[in-house]
């Protein structure tokens, strides 16, 4: 009985505080508030009179009022939270952990940071009535989070006036404290959590985008990802978390998704936000031009794809011709069309005839204008479009390509320009497979779609979609008898007008719209698969195992300008560079110089680029090796892909790194380093120049660049970088860093010496709490490197603190003691958990990576499961598994050691030696949408067609995709055919070598 007064008081207090401190808090109208109310079925009947009474006390306030009545959540839960001990569970019904967001790098004000998420929390609860009870079921189905006691105070946004006052009065400083990784638990039934359906994020996104659809729901549908996972991914993205950070340190929140899957969700989310922004811009343009109607605005806000939006907006684009429907409306025939549908017996077309007026001079012209208006209405009606799409889904739709008339005309003899005609003939020969090509849209392959698109853009092919006539027949019947049937009796003349309008709408408007939709869908799917192929190839290339611990010679082969040679030390330092002319008359003298050079530096590995003169250079070294010319050295060689080396050799980065070297010699250095440390060298080159994938110029350049940059960041971050020796170019690809921060880190290292621990990164200019959080786990402090980098006077590091001072910032205390955990993949936010785990197993941090610690950890895990230990440690199983890996991995552990290195060989065979049926081993050089190219050591790569790559030939771990082979995979193949004239080798996959 006393609950009502408490609620009213709480609402008044919170309103005053929000009005004074949170000026950006938005209020909602009665209609908006009712929209987010819990369903009436969940409310108890006795509460209805009370709700009515509450509304009578708070009259509706116009939106223009400067002092609207507050619509705020009820206060009692906040008071109970402040009075009771701290809990790790979020507010009921929100479905999300309301965490405190710390200061980001781009924020200039520190006072608003502490309550940055208060607006989202308040907006998400505005729709709740103060006196309406919460369903008991919500307590069982809401999300719960396990929180460490050490950081529990900073986990949740404090609500109420006390927390706001505290936020304002708190000292302005950079907060480098971390929030514990939240543990997301699902209900036992595994069903979708209703708390997420009403999450503040979903509501705020809908209010922000101002669309008629729920972004989270659409995102979940398009990506086939569970809704609660989409909510968490969007939350993490809005908090400026990087994909590598989410994949490694927030596995529980993203349901253990891999980086590619998270990037797909991110891409769709960004596309939907861009679509909503574009729609808002179009609405403003239409409103400014006076073309916006209420119906058109609702149709625009219902659009969920770019095709639907273009279909609606194209007639209103500036510069476009006035459509037939708009011309008819301009003549005033819209009223006649409405009358035809509502009351056809009252329509008299003769009344609209105006002799002398174009379009209204006869009854026939009036009827035609009415048909155009009806056709336009049908083509934009959502129910009509949905029905015709359903008909198409049940039909056999094909795509057909033929030779275009332009290509046939160009094929005719033209003696005035023979060279140009020869080039066009060569282009036409490339598309000979598609001169008479027909395929179902369900079975067409991605590479076929891209090839057809390229042929069409070159005006060699003509493409069309074939939709069966049955679709038109069924659609016309349904429209006349159901959707667009007159509500009252209609004469024969009226029925003819409706039939003509349906047929005109289908032929002139709906059919082109369906064609565009299917072409766009096929192209989007093909581009997505092509980009995925690029990503897989680049990842395989970047994660190739490094060849360390030996002196290596890189060779950039050539004829006229000689073979450029560079001798590299085990640490990739340049020892010697020279040019050898191995294919001239004096090759014996050059061989003697080579022998002296290899023996002088003890070089036993030779890396040859696969460019011009590669085959001849390989034969030259093979002959010398077979005669034991380099005795006592056991010399071997390998062929590596030199794509992009020449571009890199003249780049500003190469000039800065090797200012005194000739560009040709720089390419030899790059070729050698690609085998010594592939990732460190390949990140210096634009990924699209590395020579991976196919149809590079037929996909979206922006999407391809974003995907390749993302996989580079993923690989560099997961491998980790030694902050004291890595290059600035490699460092900028670490998650959370960019070119500016990488440059600042390099300058700090040059001025202050090597980094002692990860905490010293906080002293670097531009390194804020968010940047440090994102990059800290991927940066390593190698003890061996640290000892060699420190001067003798600094070998004994005193335990003191450094401070970072800046304008408007207080000092940040940073320890200068060595932390053994800084050499592991354990994130600093989990150091306290790792320390407790070490105490549990009876070990210390100095034993990290030792056999003794591994045995202790194994014994502890065997006696108690990881889940039980995680509950004991007050953390998630995913975090504990990561901690165990970091503690037990040996010093200097590199995930690339499990990947294959380059193959060094001593002999060579030629294409003439191949026989059909021969079984060979090789390495995948590149993969395309139609198969995989394999280097079998004959100077030409053979092709394994995708039809030969079946699941039974693949290891169980690689049976996830239809084409899973990537660069670097060692395979056993059988020769199917050899075409000497065309230089083609057909191969059959036998098995993948482990």
N, C-alpha and C positions, 0 to 999 in steps of 0.2 A: 504493500500500500504506500510505502514511503519512496518507492523508486521514481515516481514521477517528478517530485520536487528536485531530487538529486540530479536527474537528467537535465532538467531545465537550467539549473545552476551551472552545471558543467558546460553546457553549450554556451552560456553567456561568457564564462571565463575564457574559454578557448577562443571564442570569437574576438574578444578584446586583444588577446595575445597575438593571434594570427593577423589581426588587422594592423597591429603596431609593428610587429617584427617581420612578418612574412608578407610583404606587399605584393609578391608575385602569386599568391595563392588565388586560384580561380574559384568562383562560386558558380553553382548550377541552378538553372531554372527548375520550376516544378516538373515540367515535362521531362527534362534530362534526369532529374532525380528519380522520377517514376520509372524511367527506362532501366535503371540498374537496380531496382528493388528486387528483393527475393520474391520468387513466385508465390502467388497467393496460396497455392496448395500446401506450401510448407509453413504457412502462418496459421496460428490457432484462431478459431472462430471468435472466442471471447475477446480477442484483442481488437477486433474491428471497431467497436465504439470508441476505444481509446485513441485509435489512429485518427478517426474523424475529429475527435476533440483536439488532438494535437495540431491538425491542419487549421482548425478554426482559430487557434491562438497565433498562428504565423501566416498572415495573409501573403498572397503572391506579390512579389515586388517586380516592377518592370526592369528589363535588362539595362535601360539607360540610367537607372538610378545609381548615384555614386556611393550610396550607403545601403547596399542590399542586405536583406536579412540573412544571417549566416545559415549555411547548410553544412554542418560539421558533424563528425561522428560523435557517438555518445562518450561520455567521460569515465563512467565507473570502471571499465576495464583498465584504464590507465592508472587509476588510483590503486586498484588491486595490485597492479604490477609494481608500483612503487613501494607498496607496503609489504609485499611478500618477498621471499628470497628470490634471487635471480634464477631465471629459467632459460632453457635453451630452445624453447619452442616459439615459433612465430605466432603472430596474431591469427586468431581463428578466421578461416574463410579467405585469407589472402592468398594462400598457396605459394607464397614466395618468401624467402628470407629477406627481411628489410635490413640490409646492412648499411653501416655508416660508410659513406664514400669519402675517401681522403682527397686531399688536394691533388689535382692533376697538373701536368707540366704547363698547360696553356692558361690555367686560371690565374687571374691577377688579384682577386680578392680572397682573403683568408677567412673573413667573418662569416660568409655564407656557406662555407664548406660543411660545417658540422651538421647542418640540417638540410643538406642538399636533397635528400630523399623524402623530406617531410611532406612536400607537396604531393608526391606520388602516393604516399600513405594516406593523406587526407582525402585526395580525390577518389581513391579506391574505396573509401568508407563513407562518402557523402550520401550514397544512396540508401544507407541503412537507417531505419527509423529507430529513434532512441528507445522506444518502449517495446520494440518487437523482439521477442526472445530468439536467441540463436538456436538452430536445430541441434539436437544432441548428436546427430549422426556426423556432423562436421568434425567433431573431435576425433573420430576414428579415421576419417578419410583425409584429413589435412596433411600437409607435409610437415615432417619433424626433422630437426637438425641437432646433431650432437656438437656441443661447443666445449672447448677447453676452458677450465676455470681461470686459467692465467690470462686469457684474452676475452673473457666473457663480457667485460664492461664495455668493450669497444665493438661488440658484435651487432647490437641493435640500435636503431635510432630511438633515442629517448623521446617520449611524447609528453605533451603538456607544457605549461608555462615554465616549470622549473628547469626542464631540459633546454628550452629556448634561451632562458636567461644565462644558463651555464655556457651555452654555445657562444653567445655574444661576448661574455666576459672572459672566455678562455684566451690565454696568451696566443698571439699569432706566431705560428711556427710551422715548419714543414714536418708533418707527421709521417715518420717512416715505419711506424708500427704496423704489423700485418694482422689481418683478420684470419682466424683459423679456417682452413678449407672446410666448407660446410658439407655435411653428410646428408645426401638426399635419400630418403627412405620411401619406398612405395608401399601401398597397402598390400596386405597378403593376397587379396583377391586379384591383384594385378590390373584392376580396372582403372580407367582414367579418373583422376582425382577431381571431384567437383570444386574443390577450393581453387584450383587453377582456372576453372572456367570463369570465376569471378575475381581473378587476380587484379590488383591495381595496375599492373603493367598492361594487361589486355585492355582495360578501360582507358587508361591514359593514352595508349596508342590509338585507340579508336577515336577519342576526342581530339587528339593531335592531328591525325590524318583526315578526320571529318569525312569518312567514307561510309557507305551503307553496308560494308562487310567488315568482319573481324579479321585483322591482319594475322593473328596467331592461328586462327582456324584455317585461313587460306594457305598460310605457310605450311601448316601441318599436312594439308591435303596435297599440295604441290610437291612436297619433298618426301611424303610417306614417312615422316618422323612423328613420333608420339608428341602430343600437344604439350605435355609438361616439359619435355626436352626442348621444344621450340621456345617455350617461355624462358627457360634458363639460358639458352644460347643467345636470345635477343637481349636478355638482361646483361649477360657477360659482355656482349658486343657494345651495348650502350655504356658500360663502365670502362670501355677502351681496353679490353683484354685482347691479346693476340691469340691467333689460332694455336700456335705451338704451346703457349702457356695453358690454354684450356685443355688441350689434348693430354698434356703430361700431368698437370697439377689440379685439374678440375674434372677428372674422369667420372666421378660419381654424379656430377651435375649434368653431363652430356651423355650419360648412359653408355660410356666406353666407346663412343664413336671415334673413327679415325679422322685424320686431318682432311682428307678429301671430302668425306661426308659433311664435316663441319663447314668447309668452304662452300659446298653446294648450298647448304642452308643459308649461309651468309650472303651468297650471290642472289638467291631468290628473295631474301629479305630486302636487300638493297634495291633490287628491281621493283619490288612492290612499293617501297617508299618513293622511288623515283617516279613510278606511275601515278601514285597519289599526288605527288607534287606537281606533276605535269597536268593532271586533271584540274587541280586548283587554279593553275595558271590559265588553263583554257576557259574555265568558268568565269574568271575575272575578265578575260578578253571578250567573251560572248556578252557578258553583262555590260561592258563598256560600249560594245557595238550595238547594243539594244536587241540582240538576237536570242537572249537567254529567256527561256520559259521554265516554269516549275517542272513540267514533265521532262524537258531536256536535261535540266540539272539533275533530277533523280536518275535518269538513264546514265548520265555521265558518272555519277557517284556509284552506280552499280557495276561499272566496268572493272573487270579483273585481269584484262590482258591488253596489250598494245593494239592488237587487231580489232578488238571490240571498240576501243577508243577511236581508232582511225575511222572505223565504219560510221561512227556517229558524228565525228568532228569534220571529216573531209568536206562535206557540203558547205561548211561555214568558214573554210579557210579563206584568207584574203587572197584575192587574185583568181580564185576558182570560179568557174562558170556557175551561174544561177541554176540550180537543179529544177527539173520539171515540177516537182512538188512545191518548191518555194515560189515558182512563177505562178502556179495555180493558186496558192495561198494569197499571193499579192493581188490576184484578181478577185479575192473575196469568196472563193469556193470552199473554204474550210468549213463554213457553216453547212453547206450543202452536203459535204461528206459526212459530217456528224449526224445530220438529219437522216441520211441514207442508212446509217447503222442503227440509230435509235428508233426512228419512226419513218420507215420507208414509204408507208402509205400516204404520208403527208408531203412527200417530196414532189415538187413539180419543176422539172428541169427547164421548162419554157419560161418560168419566172426569172431565171438567171440570164436569159439571152439578152445581149445588148448589141444590136447591129452596129457595125462599124468599129467595134472594139476587138482587137486581135485576141483570140482565145475565148471570146464569148459571143461571137457573131452568129453561131448556129448551135442547135441542140447537141450536135455531134461533138463540137469543140468543148462545150460545157461538160458533157459526159466524159470526154478524154481527160479534162482537168481533174474531175472528181476521181477518176481511176488513178491518176498519178499521185494524188494525195493519199488515197487508200493504199497504194503500193508502197509508198514511203512509210506509212504507219505499220504495215505488215513487216517490212524489212527491219524495223527497229523495235518490234515487239519482242520482249524476252521469251514469252511462252512460244511464240511462233519459231524463233530461232532455235530454242531448245528442242522442239519437236523435229525440225528438219535435221538437226544434228544427230538426234537419236536414230532417225531413219538412215542416215549415212553410216552410222556405226554398224548397223545391221546389214549393210550392203557391201558389195565387192567394188571398191574404188581403186582405180589404177592411175599411175602416172605414165605418160607416154612422151617420148622424145623422137624427133625426126630431123632430117637435114633442113635447115632454114632456106628460104628463097634467096637470101643474101649470099649464103655460102655457095649455093648452086650457081649463082650469077658470077661470083668471083672465080669459080672453078673453070669457067670458060677461058680459052686461050687469050692472052693479052700480051702481044709482042712488045708493047711499049715499056712495060715494067716486068721483065722476066724474073729479077731477083725477088721482088715483093711477092710475085705470084708463087714462087718456090717456097717462101716462108709460110704463106697461107696454106699451101698444100700440105706442108709438114704439120701445121697445126690441125688441119682437118683429119689427117691420118691418126692423130692421137685420140680422136673421138669416134673412130670408126665403129666401135662397139655400141655406140648409142645412136647410130643413124636410123635404126628401126628398133627401138627399145620400148618394151612395155612391161611394167611390173606392179604388183599390188603394193599399196602403201604400207601394208603390214609386213611385207617380206623384203622390201628394198633395203640394201645395205648402206651404211653411212657414207662409205667412199663413193658409191654410185650416185648418191644425192649430190655430193660436193662436185663430182665430175660433171653431172648434168648442169648444175648451176654455173660452173665455169664455162662450159660450152655455150650456154645461153648468153652469158655476159660477153663472150667473144663473137656473138651473132653467128655461131656455127650451128647451133641446135635451136629447134623450136619445141617448147614444152607446153603440155596442157594436161589438165586433170580430167579423167573420164568418170563421171557420176552416172549410174544407170538411170534410164528413163523411168523406171519403176518408182524412184524417189520422187520425181516430179508428179507422177500420177497420184501416188498416195498423199503427197503434200497438198495438192490441189483439192482432192476430195475432202481431206480433213479440214482445210480452211473454209471451204464452201458450206460444209454440213455441220461444223462444230465451232471453231474459233471465231470466224468472221460471218457467221450466219446472222441474218437480220432478226431482230427481236420481235418484230410483228410481220404480218403478211406483206410480201413483196411481189411486185409485178414481174413479168418476164423481163421487161426492160431493166429493172433494178438488178435482177439475178445475173443478167448478162454483164452489167457493169462490174459486179463483184467478181465474176469469173475472170473477166479480162484483167482486172486489177491483180488478182492472185497470180495469173500467168505472167503478167508483166513484172511483178515484184520478184518472182522466182528467176526469170530469165535475165533481167536487167540489174537486179540488186543482190539477191540472195546467192545466186550461183557464183558470181565473182567473189562475193564475200567468203563463201565456202572454199573456193579455190585458193584465195589468199591465206586462209586459216591453215589449210592442209600443207601448202608450200612452206609457210612459216614454221609449222610444227615439224615437218621433215628436216628443214634446214637447221632449226634450233637443236634438234636431236642429233643430227650429224655433226654439227659444230661442237656440241658437248662431248660427243665420243672422240672426236679428233683432238680436242684440247685434253681430254683425259689420257689419250695416247701420248701426247707431248709430255704431260706431267709424269706418267709412269716411266717414259724413257729418260727424262731428265733426272728423276730420282735415282734410277739405276746407275746413270752415268756419274752423278755426284757422290753416291755412296760406294763407288768402286773402291776396293781395298788399296790403300797406299803401299808403295814399295819403298821401305825405309831401310836404313842401315847400310847402304852401299853407294859407291860413286857411280854416276850414270851419265851417259852421253846422249844428248838429243840431236837428231839429224833432221834438217829441213831439206829434203832432196831437191835437185834441180839439174838441168842440162847446161844451158848456156852460162848461167851465172854461178854454177857450182853448187855443191852441197854445203849448207851452213851447219857448223858443228859447235856445240856448247857442252863443256864438261861441268857437271854439277856435283857439289859435295853432298854427303848424306843429309845435310840440313838445307839443301836447295841453294846454297851459295854458289855464285859463278866462279869457277876456278880457271877456265880457259875458254876462249872462243877463237874460231878460225874458219876458213873456207877451203874446201877440198874439191878438186875437179876430177871426179872419179870416172867420168865417162869420156875422157879425151885420150889422146895417144900416150900421155905421161902418167897413166894410172898406176904404174908400178912404183914410181917415185912417191906418189900420193899414198899408196898402201904402206910404204915404209914409214912415212911420216905419221900415219895413223897408228901403226904398231908402236912406235916410240911414244906417242901421246898416251895410249892406253896403258902401257907398262909404267910410264912415269907416274900416273895418278892412280894406278891399280883399278882401273875401270873394267868391269866385267859385264855390264848391261848396256845395250844400245837400243835406243828408241827411235824408230823411223816414222816420219809423218806419211800419211797415205795420199799425198798430193802428186804433182807431176814428178816423173822419174822415180816414183816409189818402187815400182817393180824392178827396174834396172839396178837401183841401189840395193835392194834386197838381194838380188842375185850376186852382186859384187861381194857383199859381206858373207853370203852363204859359201861362196867359193873359197874365201880366205879361212873361214871357220873349218870347212871340211879338210883343208890342208894343214890344220893346226898352226896357222900362221902366227897367231898371237900367243903361242906357248911361252911361258908356263901358265898364262891366264886361260881360264875356261869361260870364253865369251859366248854370250847368247844375245838374241835380239827379239824385239817385238814390234808390231805395227800398231800405231795408234791414230785415232781420228784427229786430223789437224784443222778441222773446220773452225773458223773464227780466229785462228792464230795470226793470220796476216792483218785482220782488222784490229786485233788487240795490239799488234806491234807498232802501230802508228797512233794509238789512242793516247790521250793526255796521261792516263794512269801509267802506261808503259814508259812514256817519256820521263815521268817523275820517278819511277822506280829504277829505270836503267838509262840515265841521261846520256851516258858516254858511248852507248852501243848503237851500231847501225840497226835500222829496223829489221833487216833480214836476219841478223844475228839474234834479235829479240824473239823472233818467231821460233828459232831453234831452242832457246831457253824455255819458252812456253811449252813446246812439245815435250821436252824432257820433264818439266815439272808436272805435266798432266798425268804422268805415271807415278812420280814420287808422291804427290798429294793431289789427287784429281779435284777434290772439292775446293781447296784453297786456290787453285789456278783457274778453274772454270767459272768461279763466281766473278772473276774480273771481266768476263765476256758476257755480252747480252745473250740471254738464253736462246733467243730465236736464231742466233748465228752459230750455234753449236752443231747444227746438222742433225736434228732429231725430229721424228714424226713426218707427216705428209700433209699436203694441202694447207701449208702454212699461210698462204696469201688468200685463202678462200674462207677463213674464219674471222670472227671479230677480233681486230687487232687489240682492242682494249681488254676484252675478256681473256685473250691468250696471254697478254703481258701480265695481267693480274694473277692468273693461275700459275705462270712460271715463276714470277717473283715470290708468290706464296710458297711454292715447293722449295725454292732456294732458301727462304727463311726457315722453313721447317727442317730441312736437312742440316743446315749450319747450326741451328739451335739444338737439335737432338744429338748431334755429334759433340757439340760443345767447343768452346774456344779457350785456349790458354791466353788470358788477358795480357800477360807479360811478353809474349812473343808473336802474337798473331798480327797480321797486317791490318791497316785501317780499312782496306777494301773488304776483307773478310768480316771484320767487326761490324760493319754497317748493316750486315744481313742478319745479325742476331735479333731475336724478337725483343721489342722494346727500344731498340737503338735505331738511329738513322745516320745519315752522313755527318750532320753537325755534332751529334753526341760522340760518334766514333772519332771524329777529329779532336774533340775536347779530351777524350780519354787518352789519345795518343800524345797530345801536348802535355797533359798532366803527368804521364809516364816519363816523358823526356825531361820534365822539370823537377820531378820529385823522386824519380827512381821507380822501381817495380812496385806493384800493388802487393801489400802484405796479406790482405784479406779482402773479402767481398765488401765489407762495411766501408772501406775507403772509397768505393765508387760513389758514395753519397757526397764526397768532397768535390766531385767533378762538376764543372759548370754545366747547367742544363739538365742535371740528373735529379728529377723530382721523385717523389714516393712511387708514383705509378710506373714510371720508367724503370726504377730500381726493382720494383716487384716483378715486372715482366721479364727483365733480362738476368736477374741475379742467379736463377737456377741454371742458366745455360752458360755461365761464365765460370771458368776453372782457375784456381790458383795452384799450379803444380809446384810441390815443394822442391823438386830437383831443379826446375827452371828458376825458382825464386832464389835458391842458394847460389846458383851460378851467376845470377844477375846482380845480387847484392855485393857491394864493395866490402872489403875485409873489415872496415871500421863499423859496418852495420850488421855484422853477423849476430851479435847479441842484441836483440831488439828489446828495448825497455818497454815496460807496460805503461804506456801513457796514452792520452787521447788527443786526437786532432779535432779542430773545430772548423766549421764552414760558416763564414760570415757573408752576408749579402744585404742588399738594400731591402728593408722591410722584413727581414728574417732574423730570428734569433739563432744562437749558436746551435750546431748539431754535433753532439759528442760522438766521436768515432774511435773505437779501439784500434791500436796498432799491434796487437798480438796475433800470432799465427793461429788460425783455426783449421784443424785437419779436415773438417767437413767441407771446407771450401773447394776441395779437389773432387768432390762427389757431385752427383746429380740431385742431392737433397736440397730443397729450397730453404732459405733462411727462416721462413715462416714456420718450418717444421723442426728447427734445430732443438727446441725444448722437448719435443716428442722423441727425437733421436737420442737425446741425452738420457731421458727416462728409460728408453729401451736398452741402451748400453748398460745402465745400472741394473736393469732386470736380468740381463744375460751375464753380468759380472765382468764387464770389459770397460775399456776406456777409449777415448777418441783417438789416442795415439796408435791403437791397434787396427785402425781402419785398413781394410784390404789384406790383412794377414790371414794365414791359414788357421791360426788359433781362433780368431774371431769368427771365421766362417763356420768352424766346428761348433762353437758355442751357440751361434744363431741357429744352426741346423738342429741341434739338440733341443733348443727351446721351442722351435716351430713344431718339431715332431711330438713333443710332450703336450703341446697346446696349439690349437689351430690358429691361423692368422686372424680369423674373425674374433675369437676370444681374446687374443692379445690386443687387437684393436680396441675392443671395449675396455680392456684394462688400461690401455694408454690414452683413452678418451679421444680417439681419432677414428678415421675411416680405414677400412681394409685396404683401399687403393693407396692411401698415403703410407700406410705401414709397409706394404709391399715395395713401394718406391724407396723407402728408408732402408729396408733390408737389402735391396739391390745395391744402393749406394754404399752401404757399409761393407758389403762382402766382395764387391768388385775389386780386382787388383789395381794397384796404382798405375796410372796411365792407360786405363781401360778405354778402348775405342770400339764403338758399335760397328765400325766398318771392318773390323777384323773377321767378322762372320761373312763378309761379302767377298766376292772373288777378285783376285788381282789380275793384272795383265798376263797373258800367256807368252813366255819367252821360248823361242825355238832356235834350232841350229840348221835345219834343212828346209827345202822348199820344193813343192811340186807345181806343175803347170796345168792349165786347163786341158791340154792335150792328153795328159796322163789319166784323166777321169774316165771311168767306165760305168755304164748303167748297172745298177745293183750294188756298187761298191758302198761299204759302210765306213763312214768317217766320223770324226769328232770335230766340233767347231764351236765358235762362240757367236752368240747373237750380236750383230752389229747395229741393227736398227729394226724397229717394228713399225708397220703401217696398219691401216684399217683392214687390209686384205691379206695380211700375212706377216712373216718375220724374215728378215734378211740375215743370213748366217755366213760368217767368214770361215771358210774351210781351208784357207791357206793357199789358194791358187790364183790370187790376184783379182778374182771376181767373187762377189757374194752370191750365194745361191738363195732361192726363195722357197720357204715353206709356206704353201698356201694355207689360209685359215681353215680350209676344210680338212687338212691333214693334222691340225692341232686339236685332238680330241681329249676328252677328260680322262680316259683310261691311260693315256700316255703321260699324264701330268702327276706330280706328287700331290697328295691330299691337301697340302697347305696352299696349293696354287690353283685349285679348282673353283675359284670364286668368279672368274670372268671367262668369257668366251675366248679371249685372246690374252693370255697372261704372260707370255714370254716378253722379256725386256732386255735391253742392252746389257751385256756381261754374262748372260746365262750360258752355261756350257751344255751342249746338247749332242746327242748321238743321232746321226741322220743317214738316210739311204739315198743314193743318187737315182732319180727317176728319169731324167732326160738331160741332155747337153746340146745346146744350140750354139755351135761355134760361130756361125755367121752373125747372129744377133748378140752373142756374148751372154746368154742366159742359161742358168742351171736350175733345174727343178729338183727339189728335195722333199723327202718324206721324214717326218719326225718319228724316231724310234722311242727315245726316252730323254728325260732331262737328267743330266748328271749332277749328283749332289756333291 
